[in-house]
Amino acid sequence: MTSASAPPAPAKPAPGRGPARGPARDVAGLGIGRALGFVAPALLLIGAFLIFPALWTIYIGVTNYRLTGVEAVSPSIVGLSNYTKALNDALFHNALWLTMLFVLGSAIIGQNILGFTLAWILRRTRPAVRRTVEGFTLLAWILPSTVVAYLWVAFYDRDGGTLNSLLGTPGTAWLIDYPMICLVVFNTWRGTAFSMMLYSSALQAVPPSQLESARMVGASGWQTLRDVVFPHIRGHVLTNTLLISLWTANDFSPFLLTKGGPNHESETVPVYIYNVALQGGELGYSSAISFLLLIANLLVSLVYLRLLRRRA
């Protein structure tokens, strides 16, 4: 009498390989149709408010489209002449330079340093004090731009402004005599909240034992930051710098304070695009500049992402 044959043993995976993976399964049981139905509203919003405007901007950037006149009705293709004009435009070069100063002064230096300083100081303060400072700092960040701009115009005002009253310098027109310095201080004050919150979260990842060891061996404050703290939060520093740099480079708030004046001395690229499009009526040219700004943002993002990948 023959015995029943034993079931075949499961095949062993090849050395150095994991278990074989089957086709992806629909765990939720929705099916492709229902899954697409759930994401369709989001895709429609992204297409309507992001993809279509971007494609439309690229299109009119190669035309002579204007706000009024014959070109507003029937624009014609001009190729890359708008981009050539921008690369040879002295006012566009001036706007690029002022934008770099604005980003460097108020974001990379101002918001980074002030945000980290507040996060470092508040980590050991009383909860009530910490919540109060964080609340006032967040208030500056969440207030509408028009409200914040009105407050700072009153602060810098030549006649009866708060700053002139504090310094005893009546009659000083800060927004006219020192427009970029005023904008850098304004944006640093307004945008510090994000850096403070990000660094407050990042500092929690620093092991207290290492901080205590650095204190016991007599390390100075700078040595502790350099050798203990920064190695743990370097990735957060890069992420924060990337985000606030992009936000500041595309910020339109300077228009609310100075409108790019006097004599283009505070005209950053977003303000210049607005002035060219709505005051000059050159929508095609302003769209070309907008696309150049988009390319610059992408290049800066790629540099930061490369640095983050090296860190990882």
C-alpha positions in Angstrom: 0.0 0.0 0.0 1.5 3.3 -1.0 1.6 6.2 1.4 0.2 9.5 0.6 2.8 11.9 -0.9 3.9 14.7 1.4 3.1 18.2 0.4 6.0 20.0 -1.4 8.1 22.1 0.8 7.9 25.9 0.2 10.7 27.2 -2.0 13.4 29.0 -0.2 14.3 32.4 -1.3 17.7 32.8 -3.0 20.5 33.9 -0.7 20.7 37.6 -0.3 17.1 38.2 -1.5 14.0 38.9 0.4 10.7 37.0 0.0 9.1 37.3 -3.4 6.5 40.0 -3.6 3.2 39.5 -5.4 1.2 42.1 -7.2 0.0 45.1 -5.3 -3.4 44.4 -3.6 -6.3 46.8 -3.2 -6.4 46.6 0.6 -9.3 49.1 1.0 -11.3 47.3 -1.7 -12.2 50.5 -3.5 -11.1 49.6 -7.0 -9.5 51.9 -9.5 -12.7 53.8 -10.3 -13.6 54.7 -6.8 -10.0 55.5 -5.8 -9.8 58.0 -8.8 -13.2 59.4 -7.7 -11.8 60.2 -4.2 -8.7 62.0 -5.6 -10.5 63.7 -8.6 -11.6 66.8 -6.6 -8.0 67.5 -5.5 -6.7 66.8 -9.0 -9.2 69.3 -10.4 -8.2 72.0 -7.9 -4.5 71.4 -8.6 -5.1 71.6 -12.3 -7.3 74.7 -12.2 -5.2 76.7 -9.8 -1.7 75.5 -10.3 -1.1 73.6 -13.6 -3.3 75.7 -15.9 -2.0 79.1 -14.6 1.6 77.9 -15.0 1.0 76.7 -18.5 -0.9 79.9 -19.4 2.0 82.0 -18.0 4.5 80.0 -20.1 2.3 80.6 -23.2 1.8 84.3 -22.8 5.5 84.7 -21.9 6.3 84.1 -25.6 3.7 86.6 -26.9 3.4 90.4 -26.9 0.2 90.1 -24.8 -0.8 93.4 -23.2 -3.3 94.6 -20.6 -5.0 96.9 -23.1 -4.9 97.7 -26.8 -4.7 95.5 -29.9 -2.3 93.0 -28.3 -4.9 92.4 -25.6 -7.3 91.1 -28.2 -5.0 89.3 -30.6 -1.5 88.8 -29.3 1.2 87.5 -31.5 4.0 85.1 -30.9 7.3 86.8 -30.3 9.4 83.8 -29.4 12.2 84.4 -26.8 12.3 88.1 -27.2 10.7 88.7 -23.8 13.4 86.6 -22.2 16.1 88.4 -24.1 14.7 91.7 -23.1 14.6 90.6 -19.4 18.3 89.5 -19.5 19.3 92.9 -20.8 16.9 94.9 -18.6 18.8 97.0 -16.0 15.7 97.3 -13.8 15.3 93.5 -13.8 18.9 93.2 -12.8 18.3 95.7 -10.0 15.3 93.7 -8.8 17.3 90.5 -8.8 20.0 92.1 -6.7 17.5 93.6 -4.2 15.7 90.3 -4.0 19.0 88.5 -3.1 19.7 91.2 -0.4 16.2 90.8 0.9 16.4 87.0 1.1 19.9 87.1 2.6 19.2 89.7 5.2 15.7 88.9 6.4 15.5 85.1 5.8 18.9 83.4 5.8 20.4 85.6 8.5 17.5 87.4 10.2 14.8 84.7 10.6 17.3 81.9 11.0 19.3 83.5 13.8 16.4 85.1 15.6 14.2 82.0 15.3 17.0 79.7 16.7 17.9 82.2 19.4 14.3 82.3 20.7 14.0 78.5 20.5 17.2 78.0 22.4 16.3 80.5 25.1 12.7 79.4 25.5 13.5 75.7 26.0 14.4 76.3 29.6 12.0 79.1 30.6 8.8 78.8 32.5 5.9 77.4 30.5 3.9 80.5 31.1 6.7 82.7 29.7 7.3 80.4 26.8 3.7 80.3 25.8 3.4 84.1 26.0 6.5 84.7 23.9 5.4 82.1 21.4 1.9 83.5 21.2 3.1 87.1 20.4 5.6 85.7 17.9 3.0 83.7 16.1 0.6 86.6 16.1 3.1 88.6 14.0 3.1 85.6 11.5 -0.6 84.9 11.2 -1.9 88.5 11.0 -3.0 89.5 7.4 -0.3 91.2 5.4 -2.4 94.4 4.9 -2.8 94.8 8.7 0.9 94.1 9.4 1.9 96.6 6.6 -0.3 99.3 8.1 1.2 98.8 11.5 4.8 99.1 10.1 4.0 102.1 8.0 2.8 103.8 11.2 5.9 102.6 13.0 8.2 104.1 10.3 6.1 107.2 9.6 8.0 110.5 9.2 5.5 112.6 11.2 4.6 111.1 14.5 6.0 107.6 13.8 6.8 105.3 16.7 10.4 104.8 15.7 11.1 108.5 15.4 9.5 109.0 18.9 11.7 106.3 20.4 14.9 107.5 18.8 14.2 111.2 19.1 14.7 111.7 15.4 11.6 113.7 14.2 11.2 114.1 10.5 13.3 111.1 9.4 11.6 109.3 6.5 12.8 105.8 7.1 10.9 104.2 4.2 12.4 106.8 1.8 15.9 107.1 3.2 16.5 103.5 4.2 13.9 101.4 2.3 15.7 98.0 2.1 16.8 98.1 5.7 13.2 98.8 6.8 12.0 95.9 4.7 14.6 93.5 6.1 13.7 94.4 9.6 10.0 94.1 8.8 10.2 90.7 7.2 12.6 89.4 10.0 10.0 90.4 12.6 7.1 88.9 10.7 8.6 85.6 9.6 10.6 84.5 12.7 7.7 82.4 14.1 8.1 79.6 11.6 11.9 79.3 12.3 11.3 79.4 16.0 8.7 76.6 15.9 10.8 74.4 13.7 14.0 74.8 15.8 12.0 74.3 19.0 10.9 70.9 17.6 14.5 70.1 16.3 16.1 70.9 19.7 14.1 68.2 21.3 16.1 65.6 19.3 19.3 66.7 21.0 20.1 64.2 23.8 20.2 65.9 27.1 23.0 63.6 28.2 25.3 65.1 25.6 24.5 68.6 26.6 25.2 67.7 30.2 28.5 66.1 29.2 29.5 69.2 27.3 28.7 71.3 30.4 30.7 69.1 32.7 33.8 69.2 30.6 33.7 73.0 30.5 32.6 73.6 26.9 31.6 77.1 26.1 28.2 78.0 24.7 29.5 78.3 21.2 31.4 75.0 21.5 28.2 73.3 22.7 26.3 74.6 19.8 29.0 73.8 17.3 29.9 70.3 18.5 26.7 69.0 20.1 23.6 70.8 18.9 24.3 71.6 15.2 25.3 68.1 14.2 21.8 66.9 15.4 19.8 69.7 13.7 21.7 70.3 10.5 19.0 68.8 8.4 16.4 71.0 10.0 18.6 74.1 9.4 18.7 73.2 5.7 15.0 72.6 5.5 14.2 75.8 7.3 16.6 77.8 5.2 15.1 76.4 1.9 11.5 77.2 2.9 12.0 80.7 4.2 14.3 81.6 1.3 11.6 80.6 -1.2 8.9 82.3 0.7 10.9 85.5 1.0 12.0 85.5 -2.6 8.3 85.4 -3.7 7.0 87.7 -1.0 4.8 90.6 -2.2 4.6 92.3 1.2 7.3 94.9 0.3 4.8 96.5 -2.2 2.5 97.3 0.7 5.2 99.3 2.4 7.2 101.0 -0.3 5.6 100.0 -3.7 9.2 99.5 -4.9 10.3 103.0 -4.3 11.8 105.4 -4.1 13.2 105.3 -7.6 13.2 101.4 -7.7 15.4 101.2 -4.5 13.2 98.6 -2.9 11.7 96.9 -6.0 12.1 93.2 -5.5 11.3 90.8 -8.3 7.6 90.1 -7.3 7.0 93.9 -7.0 8.8 94.5 -10.4 6.6 91.8 -12.0 3.5 93.6 -10.6 4.6 97.0 -11.8 5.4 95.7 -15.3 2.1 93.8 -15.6 -0.4 96.2 -14.1 1.2 99.6 -14.3 3.1 99.1 -17.6 0.5 96.7 -19.1 3.1 94.3 -20.4 1.6 91.0 -19.4 3.7 89.0 -21.9 6.9 90.4 -20.6 5.9 90.1 -16.9 5.0 86.4 -17.5 8.4 85.8 -19.0 10.0 87.3 -15.8 7.6 85.1 -13.7 8.8 82.0 -15.5 12.5 83.0 -14.9 11.7 83.4 -11.2 10.1 80.0 -11.2 13.3 78.5 -12.8 15.4 80.3 -10.2 13.3 78.8 -7.4 13.7 75.3 -8.8 17.4 75.7 -9.1 17.7 76.9 -5.5 15.5 74.0 -4.4 17.7 71.5 -6.2 20.8 72.8 -4.5 19.2 72.5 -1.1 17.9 69.0 -1.8 21.3 67.9 -2.9 22.7 69.2 0.4 20.0 67.3 2.3 20.8 64.1 0.4 24.5 64.4 1.2 23.5 64.9 4.9 21.3 61.8 4.7 
